[in-house]
Amino acid sequence: MNRITFRHGVKALIFLFLFVVILPKDLEAKVLPQAQKGIQKSGTATKAVKTAGIVVSPKLRSDRRALIINFSNLQNATAVSYLLTYKTSTQDEGAMGSLNLDGSATARNELLFGTCSKNVCRYHTGIKDAKLDISYTLKNGKKYLKKYKIKV
């Protein structure tokens, strides 16, 4: 057992040496479109910066009966839509819609886990497999899809 552990330790040290010492210091990581932050080279250090995409921040309401979605960086988008799907103990449920992009850089939507009619809300129980899909188109024509799993 000690020999196997020693060999793995040596391999790890060789990999670390190759990665840190021998490989060029100015390598850049490829940032996927779904990422909210990019990499900008500044000398030998890197720092996170916003990309041209929108920023989506979903968060459960404190009573866990709704999902609050904060959008920002909307000035770069021409269209934004959302789809929330989830399962209850009896059936599949969901909500969908789109943002009215009126020139504002931010927006906030609240999606209930339930239905409301005439100011009376009936909330769903036993929610599982909640998913949020945000699709948007930037002013340059590129389309993106961001997917989130929501634990209720």
C-alpha positions as CSV (number, residue, x, y, z in Angstrom):
1,M,0.0,0.0,0.0
2,N,2.8,2.5,0.9
3,R,4.4,1.9,-2.6
4,I,1.1,2.7,-4.4
5,T,0.6,5.9,-2.3
6,F,4.2,6.9,-2.9
7,R,3.9,6.4,-6.6
8,H,0.7,8.5,-6.8
9,G,2.4,11.2,-4.7
10,V,5.3,11.3,-7.1
11,K,3.0,11.5,-10.1
12,A,1.1,14.4,-8.5
13,L,4.4,16.2,-7.8
14,I,5.6,15.8,-11.4
15,F,2.2,17.1,-12.7
16,L,2.4,20.0,-10.4
17,F,6.0,20.8,-11.4
18,L,5.0,20.6,-15.1
19,F,1.9,22.8,-14.6
20,V,3.5,25.5,-12.5
21,V,7.1,25.7,-13.7
22,I,7.4,24.4,-17.3
23,L,4.1,25.5,-18.9
24,P,3.9,29.1,-20.1
25,K,2.7,31.6,-17.5
26,D,0.5,33.5,-20.0
27,L,-2.0,30.7,-20.8
28,E,-5.6,31.9,-20.9
29,A,-8.5,29.7,-19.8
30,K,-11.4,29.3,-22.2
31,V,-14.5,30.8,-20.7
32,L,-17.8,29.2,-21.7
33,P,-20.7,31.4,-22.7
34,Q,-22.6,30.3,-19.7
35,A,-20.0,31.7,-17.4
36,Q,-20.9,35.0,-15.8
37,K,-17.3,36.2,-15.3
38,G,-14.4,36.3,-17.7
39,I,-10.7,36.4,-17.4
40,Q,-8.7,39.5,-18.2
41,K,-4.9,39.3,-18.2
42,S,-3.1,42.0,-16.2
43,G,0.6,41.4,-16.2
44,T,1.1,38.0,-14.6
45,A,-2.1,38.2,-12.5
46,T,-5.6,37.7,-13.7
47,K,-8.8,39.3,-12.5
48,A,-12.5,38.6,-12.9
49,V,-14.5,41.0,-15.0
50,K,-18.1,41.0,-16.3
51,T,-18.7,39.7,-19.8
52,A,-21.1,41.2,-22.3
53,G,-23.8,38.7,-21.2
54,I,-26.6,39.3,-18.8
55,V,-26.3,38.3,-15.1
56,V,-29.0,36.1,-13.6
57,S,-29.3,35.6,-9.8
58,P,-32.1,33.3,-8.8
59,K,-32.9,33.0,-5.0
60,L,-35.7,31.4,-3.0
61,R,-38.0,33.8,-1.2
62,S,-37.6,33.5,2.6
63,D,-40.8,31.4,3.0
64,R,-39.7,29.2,0.1
65,R,-43.0,29.6,-1.7
66,A,-41.5,31.7,-4.6
67,L,-38.4,32.1,-6.6
68,I,-37.0,35.6,-7.0
69,I,-34.9,36.2,-10.1
70,N,-32.7,39.3,-10.3
71,F,-31.4,40.2,-13.7
72,S,-28.7,42.7,-14.5
73,N,-26.6,43.9,-17.4
74,L,-29.8,43.9,-19.5
75,Q,-28.6,46.8,-21.7
76,N,-26.7,44.2,-23.7
77,A,-29.8,42.0,-24.5
78,T,-32.5,42.3,-27.1
79,A,-34.7,39.5,-25.6
80,V,-34.9,37.6,-22.3
81,S,-37.3,34.8,-21.5
82,Y,-37.6,32.3,-18.6
83,L,-39.2,28.9,-17.9
84,L,-39.6,27.5,-14.4
85,T,-40.7,23.8,-14.2
86,Y,-41.2,21.6,-11.2
87,K,-43.1,18.6,-10.0
88,T,-45.6,18.3,-7.2
89,S,-46.9,15.1,-5.6
90,T,-49.7,15.1,-8.2
91,Q,-48.6,16.7,-11.4
92,D,-46.0,18.8,-13.3
93,E,-46.3,22.6,-12.9
94,G,-44.5,25.6,-14.2
95,A,-44.4,29.3,-15.1
96,M,-42.9,31.1,-18.1
97,G,-42.6,34.6,-19.4
98,S,-40.3,37.2,-20.8
99,L,-38.9,40.5,-19.7
100,N,-40.0,43.8,-21.2
101,L,-36.6,45.3,-22.1
102,D,-37.4,49.0,-21.7
103,G,-33.8,50.2,-21.6
104,S,-33.3,49.5,-17.9
105,A,-30.2,47.6,-16.9
106,T,-31.9,45.6,-14.2
107,A,-35.1,43.7,-13.5
108,R,-36.6,41.5,-10.9
109,N,-39.3,38.8,-11.2
110,E,-41.0,36.7,-8.6
111,L,-42.3,33.3,-9.7
112,L,-44.7,31.6,-7.2
113,F,-44.8,27.9,-6.6
114,G,-48.6,28.0,-6.9
115,T,-51.4,30.0,-8.4
116,C,-53.2,33.2,-7.5
117,S,-56.7,34.3,-8.4
118,K,-58.6,37.3,-7.1
119,N,-55.9,38.0,-4.5
120,V,-56.1,34.4,-3.1
121,C,-53.0,32.3,-3.6
122,R,-52.8,28.5,-3.3
123,Y,-49.3,27.3,-2.9
124,H,-48.1,23.9,-4.2
125,T,-46.5,21.5,-1.7
126,G,-44.1,18.6,-2.2
127,I,-42.1,20.4,-4.8
128,K,-39.2,18.5,-6.4
129,D,-37.1,18.6,-9.5
130,A,-37.4,22.4,-9.9
131,K,-35.5,23.8,-12.9
132,L,-35.1,27.3,-14.2
133,D,-34.1,28.0,-17.8
134,I,-33.2,31.5,-18.9
135,S,-32.7,32.1,-22.6
136,Y,-31.5,35.5,-24.0
137,T,-30.3,37.1,-27.2
138,L,-27.6,39.7,-27.1
139,K,-27.5,42.8,-29.3
140,N,-24.8,41.1,-31.4
141,G,-27.2,38.3,-32.3
142,K,-25.7,35.5,-30.2
143,K,-28.2,33.4,-28.3
144,Y,-27.6,31.8,-24.9
145,L,-29.3,29.4,-22.5
146,K,-28.6,29.3,-18.7
147,K,-29.9,26.4,-16.7
148,Y,-30.4,26.2,-13.0
149,K,-31.5,23.4,-10.6
150,I,-33.5,24.8,-7.7
151,K,-33.6,23.0,-4.4
152,V,-36.9,24.0,-2.7
